[in-house]
Amino acid sequence: MTKFSSSVKILLAGSQPLILGGLKSLISHTPGMEICGEAPDPVALIQLAPVLNPDLIMIDRVFDGFFDEESLEEHNAFMAGYKVLIMSDFEKESIYKLHKLHISGFITTLETIEDLMNAIRTITSGGKYFSTKVVEVLIELSFKKSNPQKLLHDSLSDREMEIFRLVTQGKSTKAIADELCLSTHTVYTHRKNILKKLSCKNATDLINYAYSQGLMEKE
């Protein structure tokens, strides 16, 4: 069983009884750890923390709106004054968003008990702890956000995009040629290239593609 060299006071913050119950049982059976308080909602947490002065605050990601956008700035400022460990389900976008806050650690509910003990030990010793699964999510989403997937229509030239827009409006090759002052042969060549670049077979496919990408309004 994991032991701590000195007593670690933990303040639990969460609104999911099952998760809190498991943590309370685990902590109560670990020498050197004690629960100094429980906060069932954000207001209670903000009131209890300065009174109890915990060594660590453990906050469940699903905590009665604590991490909602409208209150995030205020609560982030509060967390800056404490050592905070966030526990989260494996919701990737939330993990990516919340790791940027004033926290000392982040662990998912998919980790082992030993991972949790390591997190508590590392944080209360002055370090930071982000579990393996959290780090994997951060690497994956950081790569995706820095290298967004290129859409098919991004490969169209300005002229091709212009013709593509007119085709989706139901205009014929001749009508497009007259509007743009081009030869029908030139418009035909552009249409052929557009179909190839967008992996479409005909004008109907182009219209469906435009709808799917939000490039035109449905009437």
N, CA, C and O of each residue as an XYZ file, in Angstrom:
876
protein
N       0.841     -1.197      0.000
C       0.000      0.000      0.000
C       0.875      1.246      0.000
O       1.891      1.290      0.693
N       0.491      2.253     -0.769
C       1.239      3.499     -0.842
C       1.183      4.234      0.492
O       0.117      4.357      1.096
N       2.345      4.727      0.952
C       2.401      5.491      2.184
C       3.004      6.859      1.898
O       3.815      7.012      0.985
N       2.603      7.849      2.685
C       3.141      9.191      2.553
C       3.908      9.540      3.817
O       3.481      9.219      4.927
N       5.050     10.203      3.636
C       5.925     10.492      4.764
C       5.304     11.478      5.750
O       5.627     11.450      6.937
N       4.423     12.342      5.273
C       3.736     13.294      6.148
C       2.275     13.362      5.748
O       1.905     12.963      4.644
N       1.448     13.868      6.649
C       0.016     13.905      6.400
C      -0.322     14.842      5.253
O       0.168     15.970      5.199
N      -1.164     14.371      4.334
C      -1.606     15.164      3.184
C      -3.099     15.437      3.334
O      -3.913     14.514      3.350
N      -3.440     16.701      3.443
C      -4.843     17.090      3.594
C      -5.452     17.343      2.220
O      -4.962     18.167      1.448
N      -6.525     16.622      1.930
C      -7.160     16.708      0.616
C      -8.592     17.219      0.735
O      -9.380     16.742      1.551
N      -8.900     18.194     -0.096
C     -10.262     18.711     -0.192
C     -10.867     18.162     -1.478
O     -10.367     18.421     -2.573
N     -11.951     17.400     -1.334
C     -12.624     16.810     -2.495
C     -13.720     17.731     -2.995
O     -14.508     18.255     -2.208
N     -13.768     17.928     -4.311
C     -14.801     18.771     -4.914
C     -15.444     18.020     -6.059
O     -14.796     17.734     -7.066
N     -16.717     17.703     -5.907
C     -17.397     16.961     -6.960
C     -18.870     16.817     -6.674
O     -19.314     16.983     -5.538
N     -19.627     16.508     -7.705
C     -21.075     16.368     -7.559
C     -21.563     15.002     -8.037
O     -22.761     14.799     -8.232
N     -20.619     14.056     -8.228
C     -20.983     12.700     -8.619
C     -20.723     11.764     -7.436
O     -19.571     11.410     -7.185
N     -21.745     11.364     -6.717
C     -21.599     10.565     -5.497
C     -20.765      9.293     -5.672
O     -19.986      8.941     -4.786
N     -20.916      8.614     -6.784
C     -20.203      7.358     -6.984
C     -18.695      7.584     -7.029
O     -17.932      6.841     -6.413
N     -18.268      8.614     -7.761
C     -16.841      8.920     -7.868
C     -16.300      9.396     -6.523
O     -15.223      8.973     -6.101
N     -17.040     10.272     -5.849
C     -16.606     10.774     -4.552
C     -16.522      9.654     -3.527
O     -15.604      9.616     -2.707
N     -17.479      8.749     -3.581
C     -17.482      7.625     -2.640
C     -16.247      6.747     -2.815
O     -15.639      6.312     -1.837
N     -15.886      6.495     -4.068
C     -14.695      5.683     -4.333
C     -13.430      6.364     -3.850
O     -12.559      5.716     -3.270
N     -13.321      7.673     -4.083
C     -12.139      8.424     -3.645
C     -12.047      8.466     -2.126
O     -10.960      8.309     -1.570
N     -13.158      8.672     -1.456
C     -13.168      8.720      0.001
C     -12.717      7.391      0.598
O     -11.946      7.359      1.557
N     -13.202      6.305      0.025
C     -12.807      4.984      0.510
C     -11.315      4.746      0.303
O     -10.630      4.235      1.189
N     -10.823      5.118     -0.864
C      -9.407      4.931     -1.180
C      -8.516      5.757     -0.258
O      -7.537      5.255      0.293
N      -8.867      7.027     -0.101
C      -8.043      7.927      0.709
C      -8.057      7.526      2.180
O      -7.032      7.591      2.857
N      -9.216      7.114      2.666
C      -9.323      6.741      4.081
C      -8.498      5.502      4.421
O      -8.165      5.280      5.585
N      -8.169      4.698      3.415
C      -7.380      3.479      3.642
C      -5.913      3.668      3.259
O      -5.154      2.700      3.214
N      -5.515      4.900      2.986
C      -4.127      5.172      2.619
C      -3.435      5.948      3.742
O      -3.781      7.104      3.988
N      -2.475      5.343      4.420
C      -1.760      6.027      5.507
C      -1.122      7.324      5.033
O      -0.508      7.369      3.967
N      -1.269      8.375      5.828
C      -0.657      9.651      5.493
C      -1.544     10.566      4.673
O      -1.132     11.669      4.312
N      -2.767     10.119      4.372
C      -3.710     10.943      3.618
C      -4.992     11.100      4.417
O      -5.439     10.163      5.078
N      -5.578     12.282      4.353
C      -6.850     12.509      5.034
C      -7.709     13.483      4.236
O      -7.201     14.378      3.561
N      -9.008     13.289      4.328
C      -9.945     14.209      3.686
C     -10.274     15.290      4.703
O     -10.887     15.017      5.735
N      -9.867     16.507      4.411
C     -10.121     17.607      5.343
C     -11.456     18.282      5.078
O     -11.927     19.069      5.899
N     -12.078     17.978      3.921
C     -13.371     18.559      3.625
C     -13.915     18.088      2.296
O     -13.183     17.557      1.461
N     -15.220     18.289      2.107
C     -15.888     17.932      0.863
C     -16.734     19.104      0.391
O     -17.493     19.682      1.170
N     -16.603     19.454     -0.881
C     -17.374     20.552     -1.454
C     -18.333     19.988     -2.498
O     -17.893     19.496     -3.536
N     -19.641     20.052     -2.236
C     -20.616     19.499     -3.179
C     -20.952     20.436     -4.344
O     -21.608     20.033     -5.304
N     -20.493     21.701     -4.248
C     -20.766     22.657     -5.315
C     -19.680     23.734     -5.305
O     -18.951     23.859     -4.321
N     -19.561     24.512     -6.380
C     -18.499     25.524     -6.484
C     -18.494     26.564     -5.358
O     -17.431     26.969     -4.887
N     -19.682     26.992     -4.933
C     -19.751     27.991     -3.861
C     -19.123     27.442     -2.588
O     -18.366     28.139     -1.912
N     -19.437     26.195     -2.263
C     -18.873     25.571     -1.063
C     -17.361     25.433     -1.180
O     -16.638     25.632     -0.204
N     -16.885     25.092     -2.374
C     -15.443     24.939     -2.586
C     -14.710     26.250     -2.324
O     -13.703     26.275     -1.616
N     -15.213     27.323     -2.890
C     -14.562     28.624     -2.742
C     -14.606     29.106     -1.293
O     -13.710     29.827     -0.854
N     -15.631     28.718     -0.555
C     -15.726     29.105      0.851
C     -14.841     28.236      1.749
O     -14.225     28.739      2.689
N     -14.778     26.953      1.462
C     -14.039     26.019      2.309
C     -12.526     26.105      2.147
O     -11.789     25.992      3.127
N     -12.063     26.303      0.923
C     -10.621     26.243      0.651
C      -9.777     27.160      1.537
O      -8.802     26.685      2.118
N     -10.101     28.442      1.669
C      -9.259     29.301      2.505
C      -9.341     28.974      3.990
O      -8.422     29.290      4.746
N     -10.414     28.354      4.407
C     -10.574     27.977      5.816
C      -9.785     26.716      6.133
O      -9.116     26.635      7.164
N      -9.867     25.732      5.243
C      -9.217     24.436      5.471
C      -7.754     24.419      5.052
O      -6.972     23.620      5.567
N      -7.374     25.301      4.116
C      -6.000     25.365      3.603
C      -5.466     23.969      3.244
O      -4.486     23.516      3.835
N      -6.096     23.292      2.291
C      -5.697     21.915      1.947
C      -4.354     21.864      1.220
O      -3.933     22.836      0.591
N      -3.694     20.717      1.319
C      -2.459     20.511      0.559
C      -2.775     20.254     -0.907
O      -1.954     20.498     -1.791
N      -3.986     19.756     -1.146
C      -4.397     19.425     -2.512
C      -5.909     19.506     -2.625
O      -6.635     19.059     -1.737
N      -6.377     20.083     -3.734
C      -7.805     20.073     -4.049
C      -7.992     19.158     -5.247
O      -7.366     19.351     -6.289
N      -8.851     18.166     -5.098
C      -9.156     17.251     -6.199
C     -10.545     17.605     -6.717
O     -11.531     17.516     -5.986
N     -10.612     18.011     -7.998
C     -11.873     18.462     -8.584
C     -12.294     17.559     -9.732
O     -11.522     17.307    -10.658
N     -13.520     17.079     -9.660
C     -14.098     16.292    -10.749
C     -14.467     17.239    -11.879
O     -15.061     18.290    -11.639
N     -14.116     16.873    -13.121
C     -14.449     17.737    -14.261
C     -15.939     18.023    -14.323
O     -16.346     19.132    -14.669
N     -16.757     17.029    -13.991
C     -18.209     17.218    -13.987
C     -18.587     17.731    -12.601
O     -18.998     16.963    -11.731
N     -18.443     19.037    -12.409
C     -18.627     19.620    -11.081
C     -19.561     20.819    -11.125
O     -19.130     21.962    -10.973
N     -20.838     20.548    -11.333
C     -21.886     21.548    -11.175
C     -21.572     22.877    -11.854
O     -21.774     23.936    -11.261
N     -21.081     22.831    -13.087
C     -20.840     24.055    -13.840
C     -19.556     24.788    -13.513
O     -19.354     25.906    -13.987
N     -18.682     24.191    -12.717
C     -17.444     24.865    -12.297
C     -16.579     25.244    -13.494
O     -15.917     26.282    -13.479
N     -16.579     24.406    -14.534
C     -15.737     24.650    -15.700
C     -16.506     25.211    -16.897
O     -16.011     25.174    -18.023
N     -17.715     25.729    -16.658
C     -18.477     26.351    -17.736
C     -17.803     27.653    -18.170
O     -17.123     28.301    -17.375
N     -17.992     28.026    -19.423
C     -17.318     29.190    -19.986
C     -17.579     30.471    -19.195
O     -16.663     31.263    -18.974
N     -18.826     30.676    -18.769
C     -19.173     31.940    -18.131
C     -18.511     32.141    -16.769
O     -18.376     33.273    -16.303
N     -18.101     31.050    -16.134
C     -17.474     31.174    -14.814
C     -16.013     30.731    -14.801
O     -15.363     30.736    -13.755
N     -15.505     30.349    -15.969
C     -14.173     29.742    -16.026
C     -13.072     30.710    -15.608
O     -12.153     30.320    -14.887
N     -13.147     31.955    -16.044
C     -12.096     32.919    -15.708
C     -12.013     33.134    -14.199
O     -10.920     33.157    -13.633
N     -13.154     33.289    -13.552
C     -13.196     33.493    -12.106
C     -12.647     32.273    -11.362
O     -11.847     32.410    -10.437
N     -13.080     31.093    -11.770
C     -12.655     29.873    -11.083
C     -11.189     29.543    -11.361
O     -10.508     28.945    -10.528
N     -10.716     29.939    -12.542
C      -9.299     29.732    -12.852
C      -8.427     30.588    -11.932
O      -7.372     30.143    -11.478
N      -8.865     31.804    -11.662
C      -8.136     32.690    -10.747
C      -8.121     32.091     -9.341
O      -7.114     32.179     -8.639
N      -9.222     31.489     -8.934
C      -9.295     30.830     -7.629
C      -8.297     29.676     -7.546
O      -7.581     29.541     -6.553
N      -8.252     28.847     -8.585
C      -7.367     27.675     -8.566
C      -5.894     28.048     -8.534
O      -5.064     27.259     -8.083
N      -5.564     29.244     -9.008
C      -4.170     29.673     -9.040
C      -3.550     29.727     -7.646
O      -2.327     29.689     -7.508
N      -4.387     29.815     -6.611
C      -3.878     29.901     -5.246
C      -3.704     28.563     -4.561
O      -3.337     28.515     -3.387
N      -3.964     27.464     -5.279
C      -3.914     26.141     -4.658
C      -3.273     25.115     -5.603
O      -3.104     25.348     -6.800
N      -2.931     23.981     -5.011
C      -2.497     22.850     -5.824
C      -3.755     22.075     -6.191
O      -4.464     21.574     -5.318
N      -4.024     21.982     -7.481
C      -5.281     21.395     -7.946
C      -5.019     20.220     -8.874
O      -4.202     20.308     -9.791
N      -5.717     19.122     -8.627
C      -5.682     17.945     -9.500
C      -7.069     17.752    -10.082
O      -8.028     17.544     -9.338
N      -7.190     17.819    -11.395
C      -8.476     17.582    -12.059
C      -8.591     16.113    -12.427
O      -7.646     15.517    -12.945
N      -9.757     15.532    -12.156
C     -10.071     14.167    -12.574
C     -11.149     14.250    -13.653
O     -12.145     14.957    -13.495
N     -10.942     13.529    -14.742
C     -11.878     13.671    -15.862
C     -12.161     12.337    -16.526
O     -11.333     11.426    -16.504
N     -13.351     12.234    -17.120
C     -13.620     11.119    -18.008
C     -12.782     11.361    -19.267
O     -12.079     12.367    -19.365
N     -12.861     10.441    -20.224
C     -11.985     10.541    -21.402
C     -12.669     11.339    -22.500
O     -12.910     10.818    -23.589
N     -12.984     12.608    -22.219
C     -13.592     13.504    -23.196
C     -12.476     14.407    -23.707
O     -12.052     15.338    -23.022
N     -12.007     14.120    -24.917
C     -10.764     14.710    -25.399
C     -10.780     16.233    -25.477
O      -9.825     16.880    -25.048
N     -11.843     16.810    -26.015
C     -11.880     18.263    -26.169
C     -11.842     18.962    -24.812
O     -11.213     20.010    -24.667
N     -12.514     18.382    -23.822
C     -12.503     18.969    -22.482
C     -11.114     18.877    -21.865
O     -10.651     19.819    -21.222
N     -10.456     17.749    -22.058
C      -9.100     17.581    -21.538
C      -8.181     18.631    -22.146
O      -7.394     19.260    -21.439
N      -8.282     18.818    -23.445
C      -7.420     19.790    -24.124
C      -7.696     21.203    -23.623
O      -6.766     21.984    -23.420
N      -8.942     21.526    -23.429
C      -9.326     22.865    -22.977
C      -8.865     23.125    -21.540
O      -8.311     24.185    -21.249
N      -9.089     22.165    -20.646
C      -8.847     22.394    -19.227
C      -7.375     22.286    -18.829
O      -6.995     22.790    -17.773
N      -6.542     21.645    -19.642
C      -5.144     21.493    -19.237
C      -4.418     22.835    -19.207
O      -3.346     22.949    -18.614
N      -5.000     23.855    -19.846
C      -4.370     25.173    -19.905
C      -4.640     26.005    -18.650
O      -4.089     27.097    -18.509
N      -5.471     25.512    -17.747
C      -5.833     26.267    -16.556
C      -4.722     26.225    -15.501
O      -3.716     25.534    -15.663
N      -4.930     26.983    -14.416
C      -3.971     27.003    -13.309
C      -4.141     25.738    -12.471
O      -4.747     25.771    -11.400
N      -3.610     24.642    -12.959
C      -3.714     23.374    -12.240
C      -2.329     22.742    -12.113
O      -1.400     23.081    -12.846
N      -2.219     21.816    -11.167
C      -0.945     21.124    -10.945
C      -0.941     19.735    -11.550
O       0.115     19.125    -11.719
N      -2.130     19.235    -11.876
C      -2.182     17.895    -12.441
C      -3.512     17.580    -13.090
O      -4.521     18.243    -12.847
N      -3.489     16.543    -13.927
C      -4.683     16.130    -14.661
C      -4.602     14.621    -14.834
O      -3.599     14.094    -15.313
N      -5.667     13.932    -14.440
C      -5.692     12.474    -14.540
C      -7.083     12.046    -15.000
O      -8.076     12.681    -14.646
N      -7.160     10.990    -15.775
C      -8.468     10.502    -16.228
C      -8.936      9.353    -15.345
O      -8.152      8.742    -14.619
N     -10.224      9.076    -15.424
C     -10.803      7.989    -14.642
C     -10.443      6.625    -15.226
O     -10.869      5.595    -14.703
N      -9.668      6.612    -16.299
C      -9.219      5.350    -16.899
C      -7.876      4.903    -16.316
O      -7.401      3.810    -16.625
N      -7.260      5.744    -15.473
C      -5.953      5.411    -14.912
C      -6.091      4.406    -13.768
O      -7.200      4.103    -13.328
N      -4.959      3.897    -13.296
C      -4.947      2.955    -12.178
C      -4.859      3.708    -10.850
O      -4.578      4.906    -10.823
N      -5.102      2.998     -9.759
C      -4.978      3.592     -8.426
C      -3.545      4.063     -8.200
O      -3.325      5.112     -7.594
N      -2.578      3.302     -8.679
C      -1.181      3.684     -8.516
C      -0.879      4.991     -9.246
O      -0.096      5.810     -8.764
N      -1.503      5.184    -10.413
C      -1.340      6.446    -11.143
C      -1.856      7.609    -10.299
O      -1.226      8.665    -10.238
N      -2.995      7.414     -9.653
C      -3.572      8.455     -8.808
C      -2.648      8.764     -7.638
O      -2.419      9.930     -7.315
N      -2.115      7.718     -6.999
C      -1.199      7.917     -5.878
C       0.055      8.675     -6.330
O       0.550      9.554     -5.625
N       0.548      8.322     -7.500
C       1.727      9.014     -8.043
C       1.416     10.485     -8.292
O       2.251     11.357     -8.050
N       0.208     10.752     -8.779
C      -0.195     12.128     -9.035
C      -0.230     12.931     -7.740
O       0.291     14.045     -7.680
N      -0.844     12.363     -6.705
C      -0.934     13.054     -5.417
C       0.446     13.279     -4.825
O       0.747     14.364     -4.327
N       1.281     12.252     -4.882
C       2.631     12.367     -4.331
C       3.438     13.436     -5.065
O       4.099     14.263     -4.437
N       3.382     13.416     -6.393
C       4.160     14.365     -7.199
C       3.709     15.803     -6.960
O       4.539     16.697     -6.790
N       2.409     16.025     -6.946
C       1.871     17.378     -6.798
C       2.149     17.935     -5.405
O       2.587     19.077     -5.268
N       1.896     17.133     -4.371
C       2.105     17.629     -3.011
C       3.590     17.801     -2.691
O       3.943     18.429     -1.692
N       4.453     17.247     -3.532
C       5.897     17.444     -3.361
C       6.398     18.647     -4.149
O       7.590     18.953     -4.143
N       5.467     19.333     -4.832
C       5.833     20.544     -5.547
C       5.937     20.401     -7.056
O       6.277     21.360     -7.750
N       5.645     19.204     -7.572
C       5.749     18.985     -9.011
C       4.400     19.061     -9.709
O       3.390     19.430     -9.110
N       4.405     18.706    -10.977
C       3.176     18.644    -11.766
C       3.025     17.225    -12.303
O       4.013     16.534    -12.554
N       1.777     16.801    -12.475
C       1.544     15.439    -12.944
C       0.400     15.417    -13.950
O      -0.744     15.740    -13.628
N       0.738     15.028    -15.174
C      -0.266     14.816    -16.219
C      -0.142     13.360    -16.646
O       0.909     12.934    -17.126
N      -1.213     12.602    -16.469
C      -1.168     11.164    -16.725
C      -0.847     10.852    -18.183
O      -0.955     11.708    -19.061
N      -0.456      9.620    -18.411
C      -0.084      9.182    -19.762
C      -1.217      9.409    -20.756
O      -0.981      9.883    -21.867
N      -2.442      9.073    -20.364
C      -3.580      9.223    -21.282
C      -3.866     10.698    -21.569
O      -4.247     11.049    -22.686
N      -3.688     11.549    -20.581
C      -3.883     12.983    -20.789
C      -2.839     13.514    -21.767
O      -3.165     14.266    -22.685
N      -1.586     13.120    -21.565
C      -0.505     13.560    -22.454
C      -0.766     13.091    -23.883
O      -0.520     13.838    -24.830
N      -1.258     11.870    -24.048
C      -1.555     11.352    -25.383
C      -2.624     12.203    -26.072
O      -2.523     12.488    -27.266
N      -3.644     12.605    -25.316
C      -4.703     13.455    -25.874
C      -4.133     14.813    -26.270
O      -4.460     15.329    -27.339
N      -3.293     15.395    -25.430
C      -2.715     16.708    -25.710
C      -1.851     16.668    -26.969
O      -1.887     17.595    -27.778
N      -1.087     15.612    -27.133
C      -0.249     15.477    -28.328
C      -1.122     15.323    -29.575
O      -0.883     15.963    -30.599
N      -2.137     14.463    -29.469
C      -3.032     14.209    -30.614
C      -3.760     15.472    -31.054
O      -3.759     15.807    -32.238
N      -4.386     16.181    -30.102
C      -5.173     17.351    -30.473
C      -4.300     18.551    -30.816
O      -4.686     19.380    -31.640
N      -3.131     18.654    -30.198
C      -2.219     19.749    -30.556
C      -1.791     19.601    -32.003
O      -1.692     20.589    -32.730
N      -1.534     18.362    -32.427
C      -1.126     18.111    -33.812
C      -2.267     18.442    -34.763
O      -2.048     19.061    -35.804
N      -3.492     18.030    -34.411
C      -4.637     18.277    -35.289
C      -4.930     19.762    -35.414
O      -5.263     20.248    -36.495
N      -4.804     20.489    -34.294
C      -5.129     21.911    -34.321
C      -4.051     22.727    -35.023
O      -4.341     23.777    -35.596
N      -2.808     22.248    -34.981
C      -1.734     22.965    -35.670
C      -1.624     22.539    -37.132
O      -1.012     23.224    -37.950
N      -2.234     21.386    -37.442
C      -2.239     20.893    -38.822
C      -3.667     20.512    -39.211
O      -3.952     19.334    -39.429
N      -4.567     21.495    -39.301
C      -5.964     21.188    -39.618
C      -6.097     20.489    -40.972
O      -5.351     20.761    -41.913
N      -7.066     19.586    -41.038
C      -7.284     18.842    -42.274
C      -7.696     19.786    -43.406
O      -8.621     20.585    -43.255
N      -7.013     19.685    -44.515
C      -7.314     20.546    -45.650
C      -8.552     20.020    -46.370
O      -8.643     18.833    -46.683
N      -9.501     20.914    -46.627
C     -10.731     20.546    -47.315
C     -10.489     20.485    -48.816
O      -9.600     21.158    -49.337
N     -11.278     19.680    -49.502
C     -11.096     19.494    -50.941
C     -11.190     20.811    -51.700
O     -10.398     21.061    -52.608
N     -12.157     21.658    -51.333
C     -12.338     22.899    -52.094
C     -11.226     23.923    -51.832
O     -11.128     24.926    -52.538
N     -10.387     23.667    -50.812
C      -9.250     24.562    -50.581
C      -8.251     24.515    -51.736
O      -7.437     25.422    -51.910
N      -8.331     23.434    -52.524
C      -7.383     23.283    -53.637
C      -7.843     24.028    -54.900
O      -7.100     24.101    -55.879
N      -9.056     24.576    -54.880
C      -9.568     25.291    -56.046
C      -8.919     26.665    -56.175
O      -8.680     27.347    -55.178
N      -8.640     27.061    -57.407
C      -8.120     28.414    -57.646
C      -9.280     29.408    -57.499
O     -10.438     29.002    -57.406
N      -8.970     30.696    -57.479
C     -10.018     31.706    -57.354
C     -11.021     31.602    -58.496
O     -12.228     31.712    -58.278
N     -10.526     31.392    -59.710
C     -11.413     31.274    -60.873
C     -12.272     30.017    -60.764
O     -13.471     30.050    -61.041
N     -11.649     28.904    -60.355
C     -12.394     27.657    -60.203
C     -13.461     27.792    -59.117
O     -14.566     27.268    -59.260
N     -13.132     28.489    -58.042
C     -14.104     28.692    -56.963
C     -15.279     29.525    -57.452
O     -16.424     29.285    -57.071
N     -14.986     30.503    -58.295
C     -16.026     31.351    -58.848
C     -16.967     30.549    -59.739
O     -18.187     30.701    -59.672
N     -16.385     29.696    -60.572
C     -17.192     28.865    -61.467
C     -17.962     27.816    -60.671
O     -19.118     27.516    -60.971
N     -17.307     27.264    -59.656
C     -17.965     26.290    -58.775
C     -19.220     26.912    -58.156
O     -20.272     26.273    -58.127
N     -19.121     28.138    -57.666
C     -20.256     28.830    -57.062
C     -21.392     29.001    -58.072
O     -22.561     28.823    -57.732
N     -21.046     29.347    -59.312
C     -22.077     29.564    -60.333
C     -22.740     28.251    -60.755
O     -23.935     28.206    -61.046
N     -21.935     27.185    -60.780
C     -22.496     25.864    -61.109
C     -23.517     25.457    -60.053
O     -24.578     24.928    -60.382
N     -23.195     25.704    -58.779
C     -24.117     25.317    -57.702
C     -25.376     26.168    -57.703
O     -26.360     25.830    -57.045
N     -25.347     27.272    -58.443
C     -26.548     28.093    -58.594
C     -27.404     27.613    -59.757
O     -28.443     28.197    -60.064
N     -26.947     26.530    -60.403
C     -27.719     25.927    -61.481
C     -27.469     26.523    -62.849
O     -28.231     26.261    -63.780
N     -26.436     27.309    -62.994
C     -26.173     27.962    -64.280
C     -25.448     27.021    -65.237
O     -24.625     26.205    -64.824
N     -25.771     27.149    -66.524
C     -25.176     26.302    -67.556
C     -23.786     26.794    -67.913
O     -23.381     27.890    -67.525
N     -23.058     25.968    -68.658
C     -21.718     26.350    -69.091
C     -21.753     27.632    -69.909
O     -20.909     28.510    -69.728
N     -22.729     27.743    -70.814
C     -22.832     28.947    -71.652
C     -23.153     30.188    -70.818
O     -22.595     31.261    -71.052
N     -24.065     30.034    -69.834
C     -24.443     31.167    -68.997
C     -23.245     31.649    -68.172
O     -23.044     32.848    -67.982
N     -22.459     30.686    -67.690
C     -21.271     31.040    -66.901
C     -20.243     31.741    -67.788
O     -19.616     32.722    -67.388
N     -20.087     31.210    -69.002
C     -19.132     31.813    -69.944
C     -19.520     33.257    -70.264
O     -18.666     34.143    -70.304
N     -20.807     33.483    -70.490
C     -21.274     34.835    -70.806
C     -21.068     35.776    -69.612
O     -20.667     36.926    -69.788
N     -21.346     35.280    -68.394
C     -21.234     36.127    -67.198
C     -19.793     36.497    -66.895
O     -19.505     37.607    -66.445
N     -18.887     35.551    -67.146
C     -17.476     35.790    -66.814
C     -16.645     36.241    -68.014
O     -15.438     36.453    -67.899
N     -17.302     36.386    -69.164
C     -16.607     36.789    -70.390
C     -15.490     35.811    -70.753
O     -14.363     36.203    -71.055
N     -15.841     34.529    -70.712
C     -14.903     33.462    -71.051
C     -15.492     32.635    -72.184
O     -16.686     32.720    -72.473
N     -14.656     31.847    -72.814
C     -15.165     30.945    -73.847
C     -15.796     29.747    -73.155
O     -15.462     29.406    -72.020
N     -16.733     29.113    -73.885
C     -17.371     27.928    -73.295
C     -16.340     26.822    -73.092
O     -16.451     26.037    -72.150
N     -15.348     26.756    -73.959
C     -14.304     25.745    -73.831
C     -13.525     25.935    -72.523
O     -13.213     24.970    -71.825
N     -13.220     27.202    -72.209
C     -12.484     27.495    -70.968
C     -13.305     27.111    -69.740
O     -12.783     26.521    -68.794
N     -14.594     27.452    -69.765
C     -15.465     27.106    -68.636
C     -15.576     25.588    -68.516
O     -15.539     25.044    -67.412
N     -15.711     24.913    -69.641
C     -15.805     23.457    -69.630
C     -14.552     22.845    -69.008
O     -14.642     21.906    -68.217
N     -13.389     23.377    -69.366
C     -12.130     22.863    -68.819
C     -12.070     23.077    -67.309
O     -11.635     22.198    -66.565
N     -12.512     24.253    -66.867
C     -12.521     24.539    -65.425
C     -13.483     23.590    -64.690
O     -13.166     23.073    -63.619
N     -14.646     23.378    -65.279
C     -15.618     22.477    -64.650
C     -15.050     21.071    -64.525
O     -15.235     20.407    -63.505
N     -14.369     20.629    -65.552
C     -13.770     19.303    -65.535
C     -12.742     19.195    -64.404
O     -12.694     18.187    -63.699
N     -11.928     20.231    -64.235
C     -10.921     20.244    -63.173
C     -11.565     20.298    -61.782
O     -11.097     19.668    -60.834
N     -12.652     21.071    -61.695
C     -13.364     21.187    -60.416
C     -13.936     19.838    -60.003
O     -13.805     19.424    -58.851
N     -14.570     19.160    -60.947
C     -15.139     17.839    -60.671
C     -14.056     16.882    -60.174
O     -14.275     16.122    -59.231
N     -12.900     16.928    -60.808
C     -11.806     16.038    -60.434
C     -11.294     16.362    -59.031
O     -11.092     15.459    -58.218
N     -11.084     17.650    -58.745
C     -10.540     18.058    -57.446
C     -11.492     17.761    -56.291
O     -11.052     17.474    -55.177
N     -12.793     17.831    -56.557
C     -13.781     17.609    -55.504
C     -14.328     16.183    -55.508
O     -15.248     15.860    -54.757
N     -13.755     15.335    -56.359
C     -14.176     13.927    -56.456
C     -15.670     13.814    -56.735
O     -16.364     12.989    -56.141
N     -16.154     14.651    -57.646
C     -17.565     14.642    -58.024
C     -17.709     14.186    -59.480
O     -16.779     14.295    -60.279
N     -18.902     13.672    -59.801
C     -19.135     13.164    -61.142
C     -19.936     14.133    -62.011
O     -19.815     14.127    -63.236
N     -20.756     14.967    -61.365
C     -21.607     15.865    -62.138
C     -22.004     17.076    -61.295
O     -21.570     17.211    -60.151
N     -22.837     17.961    -61.869
C     -23.246     19.184    -61.187
C     -24.033     18.892    -59.909
O     -23.923     19.621    -58.924
N     -24.829     17.815    -59.936
C     -25.600     17.446    -58.743
C     -24.670     17.120    -57.575
O     -24.913     17.512    -56.434
N     -23.607     16.396    -57.893
C     -22.626     16.073    -56.853
C     -21.974     17.344    -56.309
O     -21.710     17.449    -55.111
N     -21.717     18.305    -57.193
C     -21.113     19.571    -56.765
C     -22.049     20.324    -55.814
O     -21.608     20.895    -54.817
N     -23.337     20.316    -56.135
C     -24.321     20.989    -55.283
C     -24.396     20.311    -53.916
O     -24.444     20.980    -52.884
N     -24.405     18.985    -53.918
C     -24.443     18.244    -52.658
C     -23.194     18.524    -51.818
O     -23.266     18.644    -50.595
N     -22.057     18.625    -52.496
C     -20.809     18.926    -51.792
C     -20.896     20.324    -51.163
O     -20.505     20.521    -50.012
N     -21.408     21.278    -51.922
C     -21.523     22.649    -51.425
C     -22.422     22.713    -50.187
O     -22.116     23.418    -49.225
N     -23.533     21.973    -50.221
C     -24.420     21.913    -49.063
C     -23.689     21.315    -47.854
O     -23.763     21.851    -46.748
N     -22.989     20.209    -48.074
C     -22.339     19.503    -46.962
C     -21.246     20.331    -46.301
O     -20.950     20.147    -45.121
N     -20.647     21.241    -47.060
C     -19.562     22.070    -46.521
C     -20.047     23.465    -46.090
O     -19.248     24.313    -45.691
N     -21.344     23.683    -46.176
C     -21.884     24.976    -45.768
C     -21.500     26.107    -46.691
O     -21.399     27.257    -46.264
N     -21.281     25.785    -47.975
C     -20.864     26.804    -48.933
C     -22.025     27.489    -49.629
O     -21.827     28.442    -50.383
N     -23.241     27.007    -49.378
C     -24.405     27.638    -49.984
C     -25.602     27.416    -49.101
O     -25.652     26.439    -48.354
N     -26.552     28.290    -49.174
C     -27.764     28.196    -48.363
C     -28.827     27.390    -49.081
O     -29.007     27.514    -50.292
N     -29.536     26.552    -48.313
C     -30.670     25.857    -48.900
C     -31.852     26.833    -48.991
O     -32.105     27.619    -48.078
N     -32.546     26.758    -50.095
C     -33.687     27.656    -50.271
C     -34.883     27.146    -49.485
O     -35.945     27.768    -49.506
